[in-house]
Amino acid sequence: MRGRNGAVSSAGHVDPTALIRKRQRDRARLMAVLLGVFVILIFAISIVKIQLGHGG
């Protein structure tokens, strides 16, 4: 039994809206993590290139 924002109501009924919102939140978190990893990767590559003297 979950509350108003949960996926399962008190009668065991699955709320499709809550399931959709949960999937959207999970997908948004995954995209945020992937974007963060991408930014860190680009930053690290830039630092290495600067240290090696390969600007541009």
mmCIF entry with sequence, helices, sheets and N, C-alpha, C, O atoms, coordinates in Angstrom:
data_MODEL
# 
_entry.id   MODEL 
# 
_entity.id                         1 
_entity.type                       polymer 
_entity.pdbx_number_of_molecules   1 
# 
_entity_poly.entity_id                      1 
_entity_poly.type                           'polypeptide(L)' 
_entity_poly.nstd_linkage                   no 
_entity_poly.nstd_monomer                   no 
_entity_poly.pdbx_seq_one_letter_code       MRGRNGAVSSAGHVDPTALIRKRQRDRARLMAVLLGVFVILIFAISIVKIQLGHGG 
_entity_poly.pdbx_seq_one_letter_code_can   MRGRNGAVSSAGHVDPTALIRKRQRDRARLMAVLLGVFVILIFAISIVKIQLGHGG 
_entity_poly.pdbx_strand_id                 A 
# 
loop_
_entity_poly_seq.entity_id 
_entity_poly_seq.num 
_entity_poly_seq.mon_id 
_entity_poly_seq.hetero 
1 1  MET n 
1 2  ARG n 
1 3  GLY n 
1 4  ARG n 
1 5  ASN n 
1 6  GLY n 
1 7  ALA n 
1 8  VAL n 
1 9  SER n 
1 10 SER n 
1 11 ALA n 
1 12 GLY n 
1 13 HIS n 
1 14 VAL n 
1 15 ASP n 
1 16 PRO n 
1 17 THR n 
1 18 ALA n 
1 19 LEU n 
1 20 ILE n 
1 21 ARG n 
1 22 LYS n 
1 23 ARG n 
1 24 GLN n 
1 25 ARG n 
1 26 ASP n 
1 27 ARG n 
1 28 ALA n 
1 29 ARG n 
1 30 LEU n 
1 31 MET n 
1 32 ALA n 
1 33 VAL n 
1 34 LEU n 
1 35 LEU n 
1 36 GLY n 
1 37 VAL n 
1 38 PHE n 
1 39 VAL n 
1 40 ILE n 
1 41 LEU n 
1 42 ILE n 
1 43 PHE n 
1 44 ALA n 
1 45 ILE n 
1 46 SER n 
1 47 ILE n 
1 48 VAL n 
1 49 LYS n 
1 50 ILE n 
1 51 GLN n 
1 52 LEU n 
1 53 GLY n 
1 54 HIS n 
1 55 GLY n 
1 56 GLY n 
# 
_struct_asym.id          A 
_struct_asym.entity_id   1 
# 
_struct_conf.conf_type_id            HELX_P 
_struct_conf.id                      HELX_P1 
_struct_conf.pdbx_PDB_helix_id       AA1 
_struct_conf.beg_label_comp_id       PRO 
_struct_conf.beg_label_asym_id       A 
_struct_conf.beg_label_seq_id        16 
_struct_conf.pdbx_beg_PDB_ins_code   ? 
_struct_conf.end_label_comp_id       LEU 
_struct_conf.end_label_asym_id       A 
_struct_conf.end_label_seq_id        52 
_struct_conf.pdbx_end_PDB_ins_code   ? 
_struct_conf.beg_auth_comp_id        PRO 
_struct_conf.beg_auth_asym_id        A 
_struct_conf.beg_auth_seq_id         16 
_struct_conf.end_auth_comp_id        LEU 
_struct_conf.end_auth_asym_id        A 
_struct_conf.end_auth_seq_id         52 
_struct_conf.pdbx_PDB_helix_class    1 
_struct_conf.details                 ? 
_struct_conf.pdbx_PDB_helix_length   37 
# 
_struct_conf_type.id          HELX_P 
_struct_conf_type.criteria    ? 
_struct_conf_type.reference   ? 
# 
loop_
_atom_site.group_PDB 
_atom_site.id 
_atom_site.type_symbol 
_atom_site.label_atom_id 
_atom_site.label_alt_id 
_atom_site.label_comp_id 
_atom_site.label_asym_id 
_atom_site.label_entity_id 
_atom_site.label_seq_id 
_atom_site.pdbx_PDB_ins_code 
_atom_site.Cartn_x 
_atom_site.Cartn_y 
_atom_site.Cartn_z 
_atom_site.occupancy 
_atom_site.B_iso_or_equiv 
_atom_site.pdbx_formal_charge 
_atom_site.auth_seq_id 
_atom_site.auth_comp_id 
_atom_site.auth_asym_id 
_atom_site.auth_atom_id 
_atom_site.pdbx_PDB_model_num 
ATOM 1   N N  . MET A 1 1  ? 0.837  -1.180 0.000   1.00 0.00 ? 1  MET A N  1 
ATOM 2   C CA . MET A 1 1  ? 0.000  0.000  0.000   1.00 0.00 ? 1  MET A CA 1 
ATOM 3   C C  . MET A 1 1  ? 0.881  1.243  0.000   1.00 0.00 ? 1  MET A C  1 
ATOM 4   O O  . MET A 1 1  ? 1.676  1.457  0.916   1.00 0.00 ? 1  MET A O  1 
ATOM 5   N N  . ARG A 1 2  ? 0.732  2.038  -1.015  1.00 0.00 ? 2  ARG A N  1 
ATOM 6   C CA . ARG A 1 2  ? 1.486  3.276  -1.091  1.00 0.00 ? 2  ARG A CA 1 
ATOM 7   C C  . ARG A 1 2  ? 0.529  4.432  -1.016  1.00 0.00 ? 2  ARG A C  1 
ATOM 8   O O  . ARG A 1 2  ? -0.682 4.284  -1.179  1.00 0.00 ? 2  ARG A O  1 
ATOM 9   N N  . GLY A 1 3  ? 1.096  5.578  -0.767  1.00 0.00 ? 3  GLY A N  1 
ATOM 10  C CA . GLY A 1 3  ? 0.283  6.775  -0.634  1.00 0.00 ? 3  GLY A CA 1 
ATOM 11  C C  . GLY A 1 3  ? -0.238 7.272  -1.967  1.00 0.00 ? 3  GLY A C  1 
ATOM 12  O O  . GLY A 1 3  ? -0.290 6.540  -2.955  1.00 0.00 ? 3  GLY A O  1 
ATOM 13  N N  . ARG A 1 4  ? -0.617 8.517  -1.965  1.00 0.00 ? 4  ARG A N  1 
ATOM 14  C CA . ARG A 1 4  ? -1.237 9.126  -3.133  1.00 0.00 ? 4  ARG A CA 1 
ATOM 15  C C  . ARG A 1 4  ? -0.313 9.124  -4.344  1.00 0.00 ? 4  ARG A C  1 
ATOM 16  O O  . ARG A 1 4  ? -0.784 8.996  -5.475  1.00 0.00 ? 4  ARG A O  1 
ATOM 17  N N  . ASN A 1 5  ? 0.993  9.262  -4.128  1.00 0.00 ? 5  ASN A N  1 
ATOM 18  C CA . ASN A 1 5  ? 1.938  9.318  -5.234  1.00 0.00 ? 5  ASN A CA 1 
ATOM 19  C C  . ASN A 1 5  ? 2.521  7.956  -5.571  1.00 0.00 ? 5  ASN A C  1 
ATOM 20  O O  . ASN A 1 5  ? 3.356  7.854  -6.470  1.00 0.00 ? 5  ASN A O  1 
ATOM 21  N N  . GLY A 1 6  ? 2.105  6.912  -4.874  1.00 0.00 ? 6  GLY A N  1 
ATOM 22  C CA . GLY A 1 6  ? 2.635  5.577  -5.112  1.00 0.00 ? 6  GLY A CA 1 
ATOM 23  C C  . GLY A 1 6  ? 1.972  4.906  -6.288  1.00 0.00 ? 6  GLY A C  1 
ATOM 24  O O  . GLY A 1 6  ? 0.983  5.401  -6.829  1.00 0.00 ? 6  GLY A O  1 
ATOM 25  N N  . ALA A 1 7  ? 2.526  3.773  -6.679  1.00 0.00 ? 7  ALA A N  1 
ATOM 26  C CA . ALA A 1 7  ? 2.001  3.071  -7.847  1.00 0.00 ? 7  ALA A CA 1 
ATOM 27  C C  . ALA A 1 7  ? 0.867  2.120  -7.491  1.00 0.00 ? 7  ALA A C  1 
ATOM 28  O O  . ALA A 1 7  ? 0.124  1.696  -8.376  1.00 0.00 ? 7  ALA A O  1 
ATOM 29  N N  . VAL A 1 8  ? 0.717  1.777  -6.218  1.00 0.00 ? 8  VAL A N  1 
ATOM 30  C CA . VAL A 1 8  ? -0.302 0.808  -5.823  1.00 0.00 ? 8  VAL A CA 1 
ATOM 31  C C  . VAL A 1 8  ? -1.234 1.460  -4.805  1.00 0.00 ? 8  VAL A C  1 
ATOM 32  O O  . VAL A 1 8  ? -0.774 2.047  -3.826  1.00 0.00 ? 8  VAL A O  1 
ATOM 33  N N  . SER A 1 9  ? -2.524 1.358  -5.033  1.00 0.00 ? 9  SER A N  1 
ATOM 34  C CA . SER A 1 9  ? -3.492 1.935  -4.107  1.00 0.00 ? 9  SER A CA 1 
ATOM 35  C C  . SER A 1 9  ? -3.803 0.943  -2.993  1.00 0.00 ? 9  SER A C  1 
ATOM 36  O O  . SER A 1 9  ? -3.264 -0.163 -2.965  1.00 0.00 ? 9  SER A O  1 
ATOM 37  N N  . SER A 1 10 ? -4.670 1.346  -2.082  1.00 0.00 ? 10 SER A N  1 
ATOM 38  C CA . SER A 1 10 ? -4.989 0.501  -0.933  1.00 0.00 ? 10 SER A CA 1 
ATOM 39  C C  . SER A 1 10 ? -5.700 -0.781 -1.336  1.00 0.00 ? 10 SER A C  1 
ATOM 40  O O  . SER A 1 10 ? -5.621 -1.775 -0.615  1.00 0.00 ? 10 SER A O  1 
ATOM 41  N N  . ALA A 1 11 ? -6.395 -0.783 -2.474  1.00 0.00 ? 11 ALA A N  1 
ATOM 42  C CA . ALA A 1 11 ? -7.111 -1.979 -2.909  1.00 0.00 ? 11 ALA A CA 1 
ATOM 43  C C  . ALA A 1 11 ? -6.244 -2.880 -3.787  1.00 0.00 ? 11 ALA A C  1 
ATOM 44  O O  . ALA A 1 11 ? -6.734 -3.869 -4.331  1.00 0.00 ? 11 ALA A O  1 
ATOM 45  N N  . GLY A 1 12 ? -4.959 -2.545 -3.928  1.00 0.00 ? 12 GLY A N  1 
ATOM 46  C CA . GLY A 1 12 ? -4.077 -3.331 -4.769  1.00 0.00 ? 12 GLY A CA 1 
ATOM 47  C C  . GLY A 1 12 ? -4.155 -2.948 -6.233  1.00 0.00 ? 12 GLY A C  1 
ATOM 48  O O  . GLY A 1 12 ? -3.543 -3.592 -7.085  1.00 0.00 ? 12 GLY A O  1 
ATOM 49  N N  . HIS A 1 13 ? -4.904 -1.907 -6.521  1.00 0.00 ? 13 HIS A N  1 
ATOM 50  C CA . HIS A 1 13 ? -5.064 -1.423 -7.894  1.00 0.00 ? 13 HIS A CA 1 
ATOM 51  C C  . HIS A 1 13 ? -3.800 -0.666 -8.316  1.00 0.00 ? 13 HIS A C  1 
ATOM 52  O O  . HIS A 1 13 ? -3.294 0.172  -7.570  1.00 0.00 ? 13 HIS A O  1 
ATOM 53  N N  . VAL A 1 14 ? -3.301 -0.963 -9.502  1.00 0.00 ? 14 VAL A N  1 
ATOM 54  C CA . VAL A 1 14 ? -2.112 -0.289 -10.013 1.00 0.00 ? 14 VAL A CA 1 
ATOM 55  C C  . VAL A 1 14 ? -2.540 0.992  -10.722 1.00 0.00 ? 14 VAL A C  1 
ATOM 56  O O  . VAL A 1 14 ? -3.354 0.966  -11.644 1.00 0.00 ? 14 VAL A O  1 
ATOM 57  N N  . ASP A 1 15 ? -1.979 2.106  -10.277 1.00 0.00 ? 15 ASP A N  1 
ATOM 58  C CA . ASP A 1 15 ? -2.305 3.410  -10.857 1.00 0.00 ? 15 ASP A CA 1 
ATOM 59  C C  . ASP A 1 15 ? -1.395 3.662  -12.056 1.00 0.00 ? 15 ASP A C  1 
ATOM 60  O O  . ASP A 1 15 ? -0.193 3.853  -11.872 1.00 0.00 ? 15 ASP A O  1 
ATOM 61  N N  . PRO A 1 16 ? -1.929 3.668  -13.275 1.00 0.00 ? 16 PRO A N  1 
ATOM 62  C CA . PRO A 1 16 ? -1.075 3.850  -14.453 1.00 0.00 ? 16 PRO A CA 1 
ATOM 63  C C  . PRO A 1 16 ? -0.382 5.207  -14.491 1.00 0.00 ? 16 PRO A C  1 
ATOM 64  O O  . PRO A 1 16 ? 0.739  5.313  -14.988 1.00 0.00 ? 16 PRO A O  1 
ATOM 65  N N  . THR A 1 17 ? -1.031 6.238  -13.975 1.00 0.00 ? 17 THR A N  1 
ATOM 66  C CA . THR A 1 17 ? -0.405 7.564  -13.959 1.00 0.00 ? 17 THR A CA 1 
ATOM 67  C C  . THR A 1 17 ? 0.829  7.563  -13.064 1.00 0.00 ? 17 THR A C  1 
ATOM 68  O O  . THR A 1 17 ? 1.856  8.141  -13.420 1.00 0.00 ? 17 THR A O  1 
ATOM 69  N N  . ALA A 1 18 ? 0.732  6.926  -11.920 1.00 0.00 ? 18 ALA A N  1 
ATOM 70  C CA . ALA A 1 18 ? 1.869  6.869  -11.005 1.00 0.00 ? 18 ALA A CA 1 
ATOM 71  C C  . ALA A 1 18 ? 3.011  6.071  -11.622 1.00 0.00 ? 18 ALA A C  1 
ATOM 72  O O  . ALA A 1 18 ? 4.177  6.429  -11.455 1.00 0.00 ? 18 ALA A O  1 
ATOM 73  N N  . LEU A 1 19 ? 2.690  5.003  -12.325 1.00 0.00 ? 19 LEU A N  1 
ATOM 74  C CA . LEU A 1 19 ? 3.732  4.210  -12.980 1.00 0.00 ? 19 LEU A CA 1 
ATOM 75  C C  . LEU A 1 19 ? 4.435  5.021  -14.064 1.00 0.00 ? 19 LEU A C  1 
ATOM 76  O O  . LEU A 1 19 ? 5.656  4.954  -14.205 1.00 0.00 ? 19 LEU A O  1 
ATOM 77  N N  . ILE A 1 20 ? 3.666  5.777  -14.820 1.00 0.00 ? 20 ILE A N  1 
ATOM 78  C CA . ILE A 1 20 ? 4.251  6.614  -15.866 1.00 0.00 ? 20 ILE A CA 1 
ATOM 79  C C  . ILE A 1 20 ? 5.159  7.665  -15.252 1.00 0.00 ? 20 ILE A C  1 
ATOM 80  O O  . ILE A 1 20 ? 6.268  7.889  -15.737 1.00 0.00 ? 20 ILE A O  1 
ATOM 81  N N  . ARG A 1 21 ? 4.696  8.312  -14.186 1.00 0.00 ? 21 ARG A N  1 
ATOM 82  C CA . ARG A 1 21 ? 5.514  9.333  -13.519 1.00 0.00 ? 21 ARG A CA 1 
ATOM 83  C C  . ARG A 1 21 ? 6.797  8.730  -12.957 1.00 0.00 ? 21 ARG A C  1 
ATOM 84  O O  . ARG A 1 21 ? 7.859  9.346  -13.041 1.00 0.00 ? 21 ARG A O  1 
ATOM 85  N N  . LYS A 1 22 ? 6.708  7.533  -12.387 1.00 0.00 ? 22 LYS A N  1 
ATOM 86  C CA . LYS A 1 22 ? 7.905  6.875  -11.851 1.00 0.00 ? 22 LYS A CA 1 
ATOM 87  C C  . LYS A 1 22 ? 8.897  6.585  -12.966 1.00 0.00 ? 22 LYS A C  1 
ATOM 88  O O  . LYS A 1 22 ? 10.094 6.823  -12.808 1.00 0.00 ? 22 LYS A O  1 
ATOM 89  N N  . ARG A 1 23 ? 8.412  6.075  -14.090 1.00 0.00 ? 23 ARG A N  1 
ATOM 90  C CA . ARG A 1 23 ? 9.302  5.812  -15.226 1.00 0.00 ? 23 ARG A CA 1 
ATOM 91  C C  . ARG A 1 23 ? 9.935  7.099  -15.738 1.00 0.00 ? 23 ARG A C  1 
ATOM 92  O O  . ARG A 1 23 ? 11.112 7.112  -16.097 1.00 0.00 ? 23 ARG A O  1 
ATOM 93  N N  . GLN A 1 24 ? 9.164  8.178  -15.775 1.00 0.00 ? 24 GLN A N  1 
ATOM 94  C CA . GLN A 1 24 ? 9.703  9.460  -16.223 1.00 0.00 ? 24 GLN A CA 1 
ATOM 95  C C  . GLN A 1 24 ? 10.793 9.960  -15.279 1.00 0.00 ? 24 GLN A C  1 
ATOM 96  O O  . GLN A 1 24 ? 11.825 10.461 -15.724 1.00 0.00 ? 24 GLN A O  1 
ATOM 97  N N  . ARG A 1 25 ? 10.558 9.821  -13.965 1.00 0.00 ? 25 ARG A N  1 
ATOM 98  C CA . ARG A 1 25 ? 11.576 10.235 -12.987 1.00 0.00 ? 25 ARG A CA 1 
ATOM 99  C C  . ARG A 1 25 ? 12.831 9.401  -13.130 1.00 0.00 ? 25 ARG A C  1 
ATOM 100 O O  . ARG A 1 25 ? 13.940 9.935  -13.107 1.00 0.00 ? 25 ARG A O  1 
ATOM 101 N N  . ASP A 1 26 ? 12.665 8.076  -13.280 1.00 0.00 ? 26 ASP A N  1 
ATOM 102 C CA . ASP A 1 26 ? 13.822 7.197  -13.436 1.00 0.00 ? 26 ASP A CA 1 
ATOM 103 C C  . ASP A 1 26 ? 14.606 7.538  -14.703 1.00 0.00 ? 26 ASP A C  1 
ATOM 104 O O  . ASP A 1 26 ? 15.836 7.574  -14.692 1.00 0.00 ? 26 ASP A O  1 
ATOM 105 N N  . ARG A 1 27 ? 13.884 7.786  -15.786 1.00 0.00 ? 27 ARG A N  1 
ATOM 106 C CA . ARG A 1 27 ? 14.535 8.130  -17.054 1.00 0.00 ? 27 ARG A CA 1 
ATOM 107 C C  . ARG A 1 27 ? 15.250 9.472  -16.944 1.00 0.00 ? 27 ARG A C  1 
ATOM 108 O O  . ARG A 1 27 ? 16.340 9.637  -17.492 1.00 0.00 ? 27 ARG A O  1 
ATOM 109 N N  . ALA A 1 28 ? 14.648 10.434 -16.242 1.00 0.00 ? 28 ALA A N  1 
ATOM 110 C CA . ALA A 1 28 ? 15.271 11.742 -16.064 1.00 0.00 ? 28 ALA A CA 1 
ATOM 111 C C  . ALA A 1 28 ? 16.545 11.632 -15.230 1.00 0.00 ? 28 ALA A C  1 
ATOM 112 O O  . ALA A 1 28 ? 17.543 12.292 -15.522 1.00 0.00 ? 28 ALA A O  1 
ATOM 113 N N  . ARG A 1 29 ? 16.508 10.804 -14.201 1.00 0.00 ? 29 ARG A N  1 
ATOM 114 C CA . ARG A 1 29 ? 17.714 10.601 -13.386 1.00 0.00 ? 29 ARG A CA 1 
ATOM 115 C C  . ARG A 1 29 ? 18.829 9.965  -14.209 1.00 0.00 ? 29 ARG A C  1 
ATOM 116 O O  . ARG A 1 29 ? 19.987 10.373 -14.112 1.00 0.00 ? 29 ARG A O  1 
ATOM 117 N N  . LEU A 1 30 ? 18.485 8.974  -15.013 1.00 0.00 ? 30 LEU A N  1 
ATOM 118 C CA . LEU A 1 30 ? 19.474 8.319  -15.859 1.00 0.00 ? 30 LEU A CA 1 
ATOM 119 C C  . LEU A 1 30 ? 20.086 9.317  -16.845 1.00 0.00 ? 30 LEU A C  1 
ATOM 120 O O  . LEU A 1 30 ? 21.301 9.333  -17.040 1.00 0.00 ? 30 LEU A O  1 
ATOM 121 N N  . MET A 1 31 ? 19.256 10.139 -17.458 1.00 0.00 ? 31 MET A N  1 
ATOM 122 C CA . MET A 1 31 ? 19.763 11.133 -18.402 1.00 0.00 ? 31 MET A CA 1 
ATOM 123 C C  . MET A 1 31 ? 20.657 12.150 -17.695 1.00 0.00 ? 31 MET A C  1 
ATOM 124 O O  . MET A 1 31 ? 21.661 12.580 -18.263 1.00 0.00 ? 31 MET A O  1 
ATOM 125 N N  . ALA A 1 32 ? 20.316 12.538 -16.477 1.00 0.00 ? 32 ALA A N  1 
ATOM 126 C CA . ALA A 1 32 ? 21.143 13.480 -15.717 1.00 0.00 ? 32 ALA A CA 1 
ATOM 127 C C  . ALA A 1 32 ? 22.510 12.876 -15.420 1.00 0.00 ? 32 ALA A C  1 
ATOM 128 O O  . ALA A 1 32 ? 23.530 13.553 -15.542 1.00 0.00 ? 32 ALA A O  1 
ATOM 129 N N  . VAL A 1 33 ? 22.532 11.609 -15.033 1.00 0.00 ? 33 VAL A N  1 
ATOM 130 C CA . VAL A 1 33 ? 23.801 10.935 -14.743 1.00 0.00 ? 33 VAL A CA 1 
ATOM 131 C C  . VAL A 1 33 ? 24.641 10.830 -16.014 1.00 0.00 ? 33 VAL A C  1 
ATOM 132 O O  . VAL A 1 33 ? 25.838 11.120 -15.996 1.00 0.00 ? 33 VAL A O  1 
ATOM 133 N N  . LEU A 1 34 ? 24.017 10.418 -17.114 1.00 0.00 ? 34 LEU A N  1 
ATOM 134 C CA . LEU A 1 34 ? 24.753 10.290 -18.375 1.00 0.00 ? 34 LEU A CA 1 
ATOM 135 C C  . LEU A 1 34 ? 25.290 11.641 -18.847 1.00 0.00 ? 34 LEU A C  1 
ATOM 136 O O  . LEU A 1 34 ? 26.415 11.723 -19.339 1.00 0.00 ? 34 LEU A O  1 
ATOM 137 N N  . LEU A 1 35 ? 24.502 12.686 -18.703 1.00 0.00 ? 35 LEU A N  1 
ATOM 138 C CA . LEU A 1 35 ? 24.964 14.015 -19.080 1.00 0.00 ? 35 LEU A CA 1 
ATOM 139 C C  . LEU A 1 35 ? 26.138 14.453 -18.204 1.00 0.00 ? 35 LEU A C  1 
ATOM 140 O O  . LEU A 1 35 ? 27.103 15.035 -18.701 1.00 0.00 ? 35 LEU A O  1 
ATOM 141 N N  . GLY A 1 36 ? 26.056 14.176 -16.911 1.00 0.00 ? 36 GLY A N  1 
ATOM 142 C CA . GLY A 1 36 ? 27.150 14.508 -16.005 1.00 0.00 ? 36 GLY A CA 1 
ATOM 143 C C  . GLY A 1 36 ? 28.428 13.777 -16.360 1.00 0.00 ? 36 GLY A C  1 
ATOM 144 O O  . GLY A 1 36 ? 29.508 14.367 -16.330 1.00 0.00 ? 36 GLY A O  1 
ATOM 145 N N  . VAL A 1 37 ? 28.321 12.501 -16.695 1.00 0.00 ? 37 VAL A N  1 
ATOM 146 C CA . VAL A 1 37 ? 29.488 11.714 -17.093 1.00 0.00 ? 37 VAL A CA 1 
ATOM 147 C C  . VAL A 1 37 ? 30.083 12.285 -18.380 1.00 0.00 ? 37 VAL A C  1 
ATOM 148 O O  . VAL A 1 37 ? 31.304 12.382 -18.508 1.00 0.00 ? 37 VAL A O  1 
ATOM 149 N N  . PHE A 1 38 ? 29.229 12.661 -19.331 1.00 0.00 ? 38 PHE A N  1 
ATOM 150 C CA . PHE A 1 38 ? 29.700 13.234 -20.581 1.00 0.00 ? 38 PHE A CA 1 
ATOM 151 C C  . PHE A 1 38 ? 30.460 14.538 -20.339 1.00 0.00 ? 38 PHE A C  1 
ATOM 152 O O  . PHE A 1 38 ? 31.524 14.758 -20.919 1.00 0.00 ? 38 PHE A O  1 
ATOM 153 N N  . VAL A 1 39 ? 29.912 15.399 -19.481 1.00 0.00 ? 39 VAL A N  1 
ATOM 154 C CA . VAL A 1 39 ? 30.569 16.677 -19.176 1.00 0.00 ? 39 VAL A CA 1 
ATOM 155 C C  . VAL A 1 39 ? 31.926 16.436 -18.520 1.00 0.00 ? 39 VAL A C  1 
ATOM 156 O O  . VAL A 1 39 ? 32.908 17.089 -18.873 1.00 0.00 ? 39 VAL A O  1 
ATOM 157 N N  . ILE A 1 40 ? 31.988 15.514 -17.580 1.00 0.00 ? 40 ILE A N  1 
ATOM 158 C CA . ILE A 1 40 ? 33.257 15.195 -16.909 1.00 0.00 ? 40 ILE A CA 1 
ATOM 159 C C  . ILE A 1 40 ? 34.267 14.644 -17.910 1.00 0.00 ? 40 ILE A C  1 
ATOM 160 O O  . ILE A 1 40 ? 35.449 14.982 -17.844 1.00 0.00 ? 40 ILE A O  1 
ATOM 161 N N  . LEU A 1 41 ? 33.815 13.801 -18.834 1.00 0.00 ? 41 LEU A N  1 
ATOM 162 C CA . LEU A 1 41 ? 34.699 13.245 -19.851 1.00 0.00 ? 41 LEU A CA 1 
ATOM 163 C C  . LEU A 1 41 ? 35.267 14.349 -20.746 1.00 0.00 ? 41 LEU A C  1 
ATOM 164 O O  . LEU A 1 41 ? 36.471 14.374 -21.005 1.00 0.00 ? 41 LEU A O  1 
ATOM 165 N N  . ILE A 1 42 ? 34.425 15.248 -21.212 1.00 0.00 ? 42 ILE A N  1 
ATOM 166 C CA . ILE A 1 42 ? 34.887 16.355 -22.052 1.00 0.00 ? 42 ILE A CA 1 
ATOM 167 C C  . ILE A 1 42 ? 35.862 17.241 -21.280 1.00 0.00 ? 42 ILE A C  1 
ATOM 168 O O  . ILE A 1 42 ? 36.872 17.681 -21.829 1.00 0.00 ? 42 ILE A O  1 
ATOM 169 N N  . PHE A 1 43 ? 35.566 17.501 -20.018 1.00 0.00 ? 43 PHE A N  1 
ATOM 170 C CA . PHE A 1 43 ? 36.459 18.309 -19.184 1.00 0.00 ? 43 PHE A CA 1 
ATOM 171 C C  . PHE A 1 43 ? 37.815 17.630 -19.027 1.00 0.00 ? 43 PHE A C  1 
ATOM 172 O O  . PHE A 1 43 ? 38.852 18.283 -19.153 1.00 0.00 ? 43 PHE A O  1 
ATOM 173 N N  . ALA A 1 44 ? 37.818 16.331 -18.753 1.00 0.00 ? 44 ALA A N  1 
ATOM 174 C CA . ALA A 1 44 ? 39.067 15.600 -18.572 1.00 0.00 ? 44 ALA A CA 1 
ATOM 175 C C  . ALA A 1 44 ? 39.889 15.593 -19.864 1.00 0.00 ? 44 ALA A C  1 
ATOM 176 O O  . ALA A 1 44 ? 41.105 15.779 -19.824 1.00 0.00 ? 44 ALA A O  1 
ATOM 177 N N  . ILE A 1 45 ? 39.240 15.382 -20.993 1.00 0.00 ? 45 ILE A N  1 
ATOM 178 C CA . ILE A 1 45 ? 39.953 15.398 -22.267 1.00 0.00 ? 45 ILE A CA 1 
ATOM 179 C C  . ILE A 1 45 ? 40.558 16.777 -22.521 1.00 0.00 ? 45 ILE A C  1 
ATOM 180 O O  . ILE A 1 45 ? 41.687 16.881 -23.000 1.00 0.00 ? 45 ILE A O  1 
ATOM 181 N N  . SER A 1 46 ? 39.816 17.830 -22.204 1.00 0.00 ? 46 SER A N  1 
ATOM 182 C CA . SER A 1 46 ? 40.324 19.184 -22.387 1.00 0.00 ? 46 SER A CA 1 
ATOM 183 C C  . SER A 1 46 ? 41.547 19.445 -21.519 1.00 0.00 ? 46 SER A C  1 
ATOM 184 O O  . SER A 1 46 ? 42.523 20.031 -21.985 1.00 0.00 ? 46 SER A O  1 
ATOM 185 N N  . ILE A 1 47 ? 41.505 19.021 -20.277 1.00 0.00 ? 47 ILE A N  1 
ATOM 186 C CA . ILE A 1 47 ? 42.643 19.214 -19.367 1.00 0.00 ? 47 ILE A CA 1 
ATOM 187 C C  . ILE A 1 47 ? 43.873 18.491 -19.888 1.00 0.00 ? 47 ILE A C  1 
ATOM 188 O O  . ILE A 1 47 ? 44.971 19.048 -19.882 1.00 0.00 ? 47 ILE A O  1 
ATOM 189 N N  . VAL A 1 48 ? 43.699 17.258 -20.339 1.00 0.00 ? 48 VAL A N  1 
ATOM 190 C CA . VAL A 1 48 ? 44.833 16.481 -20.871 1.00 0.00 ? 48 VAL A CA 1 
ATOM 191 C C  . VAL A 1 48 ? 45.418 17.159 -22.109 1.00 0.00 ? 48 VAL A C  1 
ATOM 192 O O  . VAL A 1 48 ? 46.637 17.251 -22.251 1.00 0.00 ? 48 VAL A O  1 
ATOM 193 N N  . LYS A 1 49 ? 44.547 17.632 -23.006 1.00 0.00 ? 49 LYS A N  1 
ATOM 194 C CA . LYS A 1 49 ? 45.038 18.304 -24.216 1.00 0.00 ? 49 LYS A CA 1 
ATOM 195 C C  . LYS A 1 49 ? 45.789 19.579 -23.880 1.00 0.00 ? 49 LYS A C  1 
ATOM 196 O O  . LYS A 1 49 ? 46.807 19.884 -24.502 1.00 0.00 ? 49 LYS A O  1 
ATOM 197 N N  . ILE A 1 50 ? 45.291 20.335 -22.889 1.00 0.00 ? 50 ILE A N  1 
ATOM 198 C CA . ILE A 1 50 ? 45.983 21.555 -22.485 1.00 0.00 ? 50 ILE A CA 1 
ATOM 199 C C  . ILE A 1 50 ? 47.350 21.225 -21.906 1.00 0.00 ? 50 ILE A C  1 
ATOM 200 O O  . ILE A 1 50 ? 48.330 21.906 -22.206 1.00 0.00 ? 50 ILE A O  1 
ATOM 201 N N  . GLN A 1 51 ? 47.428 20.186 -21.079 1.00 0.00 ? 51 GLN A N  1 
ATOM 202 C CA . GLN A 1 51 ? 48.698 19.808 -20.469 1.00 0.00 ? 51 GLN A CA 1 
ATOM 203 C C  . GLN A 1 51 ? 49.699 19.323 -21.506 1.00 0.00 ? 51 GLN A C  1 
ATOM 204 O O  . GLN A 1 51 ? 50.902 19.516 -21.335 1.00 0.00 ? 51 GLN A O  1 
ATOM 205 N N  . LEU A 1 52 ? 49.225 18.696 -22.578 1.00 0.00 ? 52 LEU A N  1 
ATOM 206 C CA . LEU A 1 52 ? 50.113 18.208 -23.625 1.00 0.00 ? 52 LEU A CA 1 
ATOM 207 C C  . LEU A 1 52 ? 50.464 19.290 -24.639 1.00 0.00 ? 52 LEU A C  1 
ATOM 208 O O  . LEU A 1 52 ? 51.324 19.086 -25.496 1.00 0.00 ? 52 LEU A O  1 
ATOM 209 N N  . GLY A 1 53 ? 49.806 20.431 -24.545 1.00 0.00 ? 53 GLY A N  1 
ATOM 210 C CA . GLY A 1 53 ? 50.093 21.534 -25.437 1.00 0.00 ? 53 GLY A CA 1 
ATOM 211 C C  . GLY A 1 53 ? 49.399 21.442 -26.770 1.00 0.00 ? 53 GLY A C  1 
ATOM 212 O O  . GLY A 1 53 ? 49.849 22.048 -27.743 1.00 0.00 ? 53 GLY A O  1 
ATOM 213 N N  . HIS A 1 54 ? 48.301 20.689 -26.842 1.00 0.00 ? 54 HIS A N  1 
ATOM 214 C CA . HIS A 1 54 ? 47.542 20.557 -28.073 1.00 0.00 ? 54 HIS A CA 1 
ATOM 215 C C  . HIS A 1 54 ? 46.271 21.398 -27.991 1.00 0.00 ? 54 HIS A C  1 
ATOM 216 O O  . HIS A 1 54 ? 45.165 20.860 -27.935 1.00 0.00 ? 54 HIS A O  1 
ATOM 217 N N  . GLY A 1 55 ? 46.429 22.679 -27.986 1.00 0.00 ? 55 GLY A N  1 
ATOM 218 C CA . GLY A 1 55 ? 45.256 23.544 -27.941 1.00 0.00 ? 55 GLY A CA 1 
ATOM 219 C C  . GLY A 1 55 ? 44.506 23.501 -29.261 1.00 0.00 ? 55 GLY A C  1 
ATOM 220 O O  . GLY A 1 55 ? 45.112 23.410 -30.328 1.00 0.00 ? 55 GLY A O  1 
ATOM 221 N N  . GLY A 1 56 ? 43.172 23.569 -29.180 1.00 0.00 ? 56 GLY A N  1 
ATOM 222 C CA . GLY A 1 56 ? 42.373 23.594 -30.408 1.00 0.00 ? 56 GLY A CA 1 
ATOM 223 C C  . GLY A 1 56 ? 42.089 22.253 -30.882 1.00 0.00 ? 56 GLY A C  1 
ATOM 224 O O  . GLY A 1 56 ? 41.426 22.088 -31.906 1.00 0.00 ? 56 GLY A O  1 
# 
